[in-house]
């Protein structure tokens, strides 16, 4: 159905994945859309993998089947790879290219440019973004989630308007952070729209 949309969000604990999901869910409701969201999966307090699943429009279950996502929103390159089971040939893959190297391993981190190259060779809609740098430019690395939210609103098929996302952001974050987060949303949006 045209009015249904599935978003799989993944990253590392502490990157704002839960808040991002909340804002998307509230923005959907503000636009009069039905939304269901999964419980958070992962070890968010230990810096481990975290994922949430959102379905917009008339769904009973919040779990996205494998290859069922319309969008993969990934906050970290390796987490992008972990989320690939949810994508299909038409899925938009928006991901932050800035790695978070785990301190608990001595294995080398894969080359991010190579990750991007392989993704682009295998999927049609790959949108890498250095969200971490854009967040720092906006005022804080903590604005990464707002950069990525801005980026997804730039996609013509994304069911939520940038304005509704901004309204939901303002409702969920303290006013003293609004200006910084508005800059972050705009920079993410412009990075995709050009």
C-alpha positions in Angstrom: 0.0 0.0 0.0 1.2 3.5 -0.8 0.4 4.9 2.6 2.6 2.3 4.5 6.3 2.8 5.3 8.8 0.8 7.3 12.0 2.3 8.9 14.7 0.2 10.4 17.0 2.4 12.6 20.3 1.0 14.0 23.4 2.2 15.6 25.4 2.2 18.8 24.1 2.9 22.3 24.3 6.6 23.2 23.9 7.9 19.6 20.3 9.0 20.1 18.5 6.1 18.4 15.7 5.9 20.9 15.0 9.7 20.8 15.1 9.6 17.0 12.5 6.8 17.0 10.3 8.8 19.4 10.5 12.0 17.2 9.6 10.1 14.0 6.7 8.4 15.8 5.4 11.7 17.2 5.8 13.4 13.8 3.8 10.6 12.1 1.0 10.9 14.7 1.0 14.7 14.2 0.4 14.2 10.5 -2.5 11.9 11.3 -0.7 8.7 10.5 -0.9 5.5 12.4 2.5 4.3 13.7 3.8 1.3 15.6 7.3 1.0 17.1 9.3 -1.9 18.3 10.8 -2.1 21.7 14.5 -1.2 21.7 16.8 -4.1 20.9 20.3 -4.2 22.1 22.5 -3.0 25.0 22.2 0.7 24.7 23.9 1.5 28.0 27.0 -0.5 27.1 27.8 1.1 23.8 26.5 -2.1 22.0 24.3 -2.4 19.0 20.8 -0.9 19.2 18.0 -1.0 16.8 14.4 0.1 16.6 11.7 -0.6 14.0 8.9 1.8 13.0 6.0 1.1 10.7 3.9 4.0 9.6 0.3 3.3 8.3 -2.1 0.6 9.5 0.2 -2.1 10.7 -0.6 -4.5 13.6 3.0 -5.6 14.3 6.0 -3.4 14.7 8.5 -6.0 13.5 9.8 -5.4 10.0 10.3 -8.7 8.1 13.7 -9.4 6.4 13.9 -7.4 3.2 10.8 -5.4 4.3 12.3 -2.0 5.1 11.6 1.1 3.0 14.5 2.9 4.7 17.5 1.8 6.7 18.7 4.6 8.9 22.1 3.7 10.3 24.2 5.8 12.7 27.4 3.9 12.2 29.0 2.0 9.2 29.3 -1.5 10.8 25.7 -1.2 12.1 24.7 -0.4 8.5 26.1 -3.8 7.5 24.3 -5.5 10.4 21.0 -4.0 9.2 21.2 -5.2 5.6 19.0 -8.2 6.3 16.1 -5.7 6.5 16.7 -4.1 3.1 15.6 -5.0 -0.5 16.6 -3.6 -3.9 14.4 -0.5 -3.4 15.3 0.4 0.2 16.9 3.8 0.8 20.1 3.3 2.9 21.0 6.5 4.7 24.0 6.0 7.0 26.6 7.9 8.9 30.1 7.2 7.6 31.9 8.1 10.8 33.0 4.9 12.6 32.8 4.1 16.3 35.6 1.6 16.9 34.9 -0.7 19.8 37.4 -0.5 22.6 36.7 -4.2 23.4 38.4 -5.6 20.3 41.8 -5.4 18.7 40.5 -6.4 15.2 41.0 -3.8 12.5 38.0 -1.7 11.6 36.9 -2.1 7.9 37.8 0.7 5.5 34.7 2.9 5.4 35.3 4.0 1.8 35.3 0.3 0.8 32.1 -0.3 2.8 30.5 2.5 0.8 31.8 1.1 -2.5 30.5 -2.3 -1.8 27.1 -1.0 -0.7 26.8 1.1 -3.9 27.7 -1.9 -6.0 24.9 -4.0 -4.4 22.1 -1.5 -3.7 20.5 1.3 -5.8 19.8 3.9 -3.2 22.8 4.4 -1.0 23.1 7.8 0.7 26.3 8.0 2.8 26.6 11.2 5.0 29.3 12.3 7.4 26.7 13.1 10.0 29.2 13.3 12.8 31.1 16.2 11.2 27.9 18.0 10.3 26.7 17.5 13.9 29.9 19.0 15.3 29.5 21.9 12.9 26.0 22.5 14.2 27.3 22.7 17.7 27.7 19.2 19.2 28.3 15.6 18.2 25.1 14.8 20.2 23.1 16.4 17.3 24.0 13.5 15.0 20.5 12.0 15.3 19.0 15.4 14.1 21.5 15.5 11.1 20.3 12.0 10.1 16.7 12.9 10.6 17.1 15.9 8.4 18.7 13.7 5.8 15.8 11.2 5.7 13.3 14.1 5.3 15.1 15.0 2.1 14.0 11.8 0.5 10.9 12.4 -1.7 9.3 9.1 -0.6 9.7 9.7 3.1 6.2 10.1 4.5 6.9 12.8 7.0 7.6 16.5 6.3 10.6 18.2 7.6 8.3 20.6 9.4 6.5 17.9 11.3 9.9 16.4 12.3 11.0 19.8 13.5 7.8 20.3 15.5 8.3 16.8 17.1 12.0 17.6 17.9 11.0 20.8 19.6 8.4 18.9 21.7 10.9 16.3 22.8 14.1 18.3 23.4 14.8 21.2 25.7 14.4 24.7 24.2 18.1 25.6 24.8 19.0 22.9 22.3 16.5 23.9 19.6 18.7 26.2 17.6 21.5 23.7 17.4 19.2 20.9 16.4 17.5 23.0 13.8 21.0 23.7 12.3 21.6 19.9 12.4 18.3 19.0 10.7 19.0 21.6 8.0 22.5 20.5 7.3 21.4 16.9 7.0 18.6 17.9 4.7 20.9 19.9 2.5 23.6 17.1 2.4 21.0 14.9 0.6 19.1 17.6 -1.4 22.2 19.4 -2.5 
